[in-house]
Each structure stands twice: as C-alpha cells, then as structure tokens.
Amino acid sequence: MTTTTALTDTTDDIAARIPPKSRQLWRTLVGISALLLFTIATTIPAIGGINIDLASIVHNWHNGYSKMLQMLQPNFDFLPRTWRPMVETLQMALVGAAASAVVSISLTLWAAKPTNPDGLTRSIVRTMINVIRAVPDLVYATVLVAMVGVGALPGVLTLFLFNIGIVVKLVSEAIDSADHSYMEAGRPARRPQKQKKRS
C-alpha cells in the first residue's frame, strides 16, 4: 500500500511539473494562414511559381473520374502472356542473390578488420567494393546487354554485381562492430622470445 501511494505521488509530481499545453487559437490560425499563403504564392508564375490552371481542372474533372473508374476495373487478359517473364525474373533474382552470397563470403572476410589484419589487402578489397557499389545497376545492365546480348544472363550478372557490393559492405561492417573476444580466445598465444645469453 505504501509503495503504491509513493508511486502515485511520484506520478502526480511529474505530471505537475509538465507545463500545460498551449491552447492559444490565434497561433494555430496564423500557422494555417501562413501555410495557405505560401501554397498560393507557389502557384503564381510572376514570382517564380508553377502555372496551375484551376479552371481547367474544374472543367475537365470528368477525365480523372473516368481514369479512376478504369483503375477500379482492371483487365487481367494480359496475365497469360506475362507469367513466364515474371517467373524468369524471379529466377534471375534468386540465382543472382545466391551466387553473390556465396562469393561474398570470402570477400567479406577479406574486407573486415578482425578477420583480415593486413591493412593493404583490406583496403584493396574495400576500394573494389566501393567502386562496385558506386556504379548504378542500370549502368551494369546497359553495358552487359551490349556485351552478352539480351536475355537472362545480363540480368543475372547485374544482380550479382549489385548484390555483392551491398552484402560485403553490410556484413563486413557488422563483423567490425561485433564483439570479437571469442576470436581473441581462439588465437594461439604468443610465446615470449628467449633472450640470448651473453657470452
């Protein structure tokens, strides 16, 4: 009972310290008015705004209404000729992701500091991964289509390269930020070097 009363008193004290919420209506009205004025000003071409013809929008509202009706009544006659390309796309994504995951294992270990103490090779791998990530996937697709032709192969290679950059970066950073005490425990202890006896 005493503990409950103490908790209640503490909650009441905290609630009493919180300042009351401002209920000044004029501030809300000023804010709304300023937002409306700014919105209207952006539609005035004379001061750099966009040219919006509200009369045309009101006059041609039925065009948008008809388009909305068409969107609510989709025609699924295209499905029989599209399911094969959809399955092929999923296969490309699966093969590209699986292949990049397998190749990324070794690259991730080379790019992480705890698993690769050599700074030179680690910097080389990280630089290569940064270059791979810097190139957009559409650029890869364009170049690979020109090299190997149209088909599933350029798509798989594009996804392979794109996924390698993402996976290696994320996993190597996760390894760098993880606790590595178990790795230190598994490393062999260095034997102290024996001092040579002076003759």
Secondary structure per residue as TSV (DSSP state, phi and psi in degrees):
chain	resnum	aa	ss	phi	psi
A	1	M	-	360.0	-42.3
A	2	T	H	-66.4	-40.5
A	3	T	H	-64.6	-40.8
A	4	T	H	-64.1	-40.7
A	5	T	H	-65.3	-39.3
A	6	A	H	-65.8	-41.1
A	7	L	H	-65.0	-39.9
A	8	T	H	-64.1	-42.7
A	9	D	H	-63.4	-41.0
A	10	T	H	-63.5	-42.0
A	11	T	H	-64.0	-41.5
A	12	D	H	-64.5	-39.3
A	13	D	H	-63.2	-41.4
A	14	I	H	-65.1	-41.8
A	15	A	H	-65.2	-32.2
A	16	A	H	-72.3	-27.4
A	17	R	H	-78.9	-21.3
A	18	I	S	-72.0	127.0
A	19	P	-	-66.7	146.2
A	20	P	-	-65.6	147.1
A	21	K	-	-67.9	134.3
A	22	S	-	-68.6	127.7
A	23	R	-	-117.1	32.7
A	24	Q	-	-79.1	113.6
A	25	L	H	-69.3	-31.0
A	26	W	H	-67.4	-31.6
A	27	R	H	-66.1	-41.3
A	28	T	H	-63.2	-42.6
A	29	L	H	-65.7	-38.8
A	30	V	H	-64.8	-41.2
A	31	G	H	-64.3	-44.2
A	32	I	H	-65.1	-40.6
A	33	S	H	-64.6	-41.9
A	34	A	H	-63.9	-39.2
A	35	L	H	-64.5	-41.4
A	36	L	H	-65.6	-42.8
A	37	L	H	-64.0	-40.5
A	38	F	H	-64.9	-40.0
A	39	T	H	-64.4	-42.5
A	40	I	H	-66.6	-38.7
A	41	A	H	-64.8	-31.4
A	42	T	T	-72.3	-10.3
A	43	T	T	-100.1	4.3
A	44	I	-	-96.2	112.3
A	45	P	G	-63.5	-26.0
A	46	A	G	-64.9	-27.1
A	47	I	G	-111.1	23.9
A	48	G	T	91.8	8.8
A	49	G	-	-82.9	175.1
A	50	I	-	-84.6	151.1
A	51	N	-	-91.5	104.6
A	52	I	-	-110.8	121.4
A	53	D	-	-95.2	93.1
A	54	L	H	-65.2	-31.0
A	55	A	H	-65.2	-39.4
A	56	S	H	-67.3	-37.1
A	57	I	H	-63.1	-43.4
A	58	V	H	-68.6	-38.5
A	59	H	H	-70.4	-34.9
A	60	N	T	-107.7	31.3
A	61	W	H	-64.1	-27.7
A	62	H	H	-66.4	-23.0
A	63	N	H	-64.5	-45.8
A	64	G	H	-65.6	-34.8
A	65	Y	H	-64.1	-42.6
A	66	S	H	-67.0	-37.3
A	67	K	H	-66.2	-37.8
A	68	M	H	-64.2	-39.6
A	69	L	H	-63.2	-39.8
A	70	Q	H	-65.2	-35.5
A	71	M	H	-68.1	-32.1
A	72	L	H	-81.1	-6.5
A	73	Q	S	-126.7	70.3
A	74	P	-	-70.4	151.9
A	75	N	-	-106.7	114.9
A	76	F	G	-95.7	21.7
A	77	D	G	-68.9	-16.0
A	78	F	G	-81.3	-13.5
A	79	L	H	-61.1	-41.6
A	80	P	H	-59.4	-29.9
A	81	R	H	-96.9	1.3
A	82	T	H	-114.8	-11.6
A	83	W	H	-69.8	-32.1
A	84	R	H	-65.5	-48.0
A	85	P	H	-62.2	-32.2
A	86	M	H	-66.1	-43.5
A	87	V	H	-64.3	-39.8
A	88	E	H	-63.8	-38.2
A	89	T	H	-64.5	-42.8
A	90	L	H	-64.0	-38.3
A	91	Q	H	-64.3	-41.8
A	92	M	H	-60.8	-44.0
A	93	A	H	-64.0	-41.0
A	94	L	H	-66.8	-46.0
A	95	V	H	-66.1	-43.9
A	96	G	H	-63.0	-41.5
A	97	A	H	-68.6	-41.5
A	98	A	H	-65.9	-45.3
A	99	A	H	-64.3	-41.7
A	100	S	H	-67.5	-34.0
A	101	A	H	-65.7	-40.2
A	102	V	H	-65.9	-46.3
A	103	V	H	-69.2	-30.4
A	104	S	H	-70.7	-18.2
A	105	I	H	-60.5	-52.3
A	106	S	H	-68.7	-39.7
A	107	L	H	-65.2	-35.5
A	108	T	H	-64.3	-42.7
A	109	L	H	-65.9	-31.5
A	110	W	H	-74.3	-28.9
A	111	A	H	-88.2	-14.8
A	112	A	S	-91.9	140.8
A	113	K	T	-68.5	-41.4
A	114	P	T	-64.9	-30.6
A	115	T	T	-96.1	-9.2
A	116	N	-	-141.6	88.9
A	117	P	-	-70.3	-13.7
A	118	D	-	-74.2	114.5
A	119	G	H	-68.4	-32.6
A	120	L	H	-66.8	-52.9
A	121	T	H	-65.8	-35.4
A	122	R	H	-63.3	-41.3
A	123	S	H	-67.1	-38.0
A	124	I	H	-63.5	-46.2
A	125	V	H	-64.9	-43.0
A	126	R	H	-65.6	-37.0
A	127	T	H	-65.0	-42.3
A	128	M	H	-61.5	-42.2
A	129	I	H	-66.4	-38.8
A	130	N	H	-65.1	-38.2
A	131	V	H	-65.9	-41.9
A	132	I	H	-62.5	-41.1
A	133	R	H	-71.9	-26.1
A	134	A	H	-73.2	-22.9
A	135	V	S	-87.0	126.2
A	136	P	-	-64.3	152.2
A	137	D	H	-66.3	-29.1
A	138	L	H	-66.8	-31.4
A	139	V	H	-68.0	-43.1
A	140	Y	H	-57.7	-45.7
A	141	A	H	-62.8	-42.2
A	142	T	H	-63.8	-45.5
A	143	V	H	-67.1	-42.4
A	144	L	H	-70.3	-33.5
A	145	V	H	-64.2	-40.1
A	146	A	H	-68.0	-28.4
A	147	M	H	-84.1	-47.2
A	148	V	H	-112.2	-4.2
A	149	G	-	93.6	174.9
A	150	V	S	-80.2	140.9
A	151	G	S	153.1	-162.9
A	152	A	H	-78.8	-27.4
A	153	L	H	-61.1	-48.7
A	154	P	H	-62.8	-32.0
A	155	G	H	-66.4	-42.9
A	156	V	H	-64.7	-42.7
A	157	L	H	-66.1	-37.6
A	158	T	H	-62.6	-48.3
A	159	L	H	-64.8	-34.8
A	160	F	H	-60.8	-50.3
A	161	L	H	-66.0	-42.8
A	162	F	H	-63.9	-43.3
A	163	N	H	-70.8	-32.6
A	164	I	H	-60.1	-46.5
A	165	G	H	-60.3	-41.8
A	166	I	H	-70.5	-48.6
A	167	V	H	-64.7	-45.6
A	168	V	H	-63.7	-41.3
A	169	K	H	-64.1	-50.1
A	170	L	H	-66.4	-45.3
A	171	V	H	-71.2	-39.3
A	172	S	H	-65.5	-38.1
A	173	E	H	-67.3	-35.3
A	174	A	H	-65.4	-39.4
A	175	I	H	-66.5	-40.4
A	176	D	H	-62.8	-36.4
A	177	S	H	-91.2	-1.7
A	178	A	S	-83.7	168.6
A	179	D	-	-80.5	127.1
A	180	H	-	-113.8	26.4
A	181	S	H	-66.9	-33.1
A	182	Y	H	-67.7	-32.1
A	183	M	H	-70.5	-39.0
A	184	E	H	-65.8	-34.5
A	185	A	H	-70.1	-29.0
A	186	G	H	-83.2	-13.1
A	187	R	S	-78.4	143.3
A	188	P	-	-67.7	142.6
A	189	A	-	-72.4	142.5
A	190	R	-	-78.5	130.9
A	191	R	-	-81.2	135.3
A	192	P	-	-66.4	137.6
A	193	Q	-	-73.6	134.5
A	194	K	-	-75.5	133.5
A	195	Q	-	-76.0	137.4
A	196	K	-	-70.8	136.3
A	197	K	-	-73.2	135.1
A	198	R	-	-75.7	134.1
A	199	S	-	-81.2	360.0
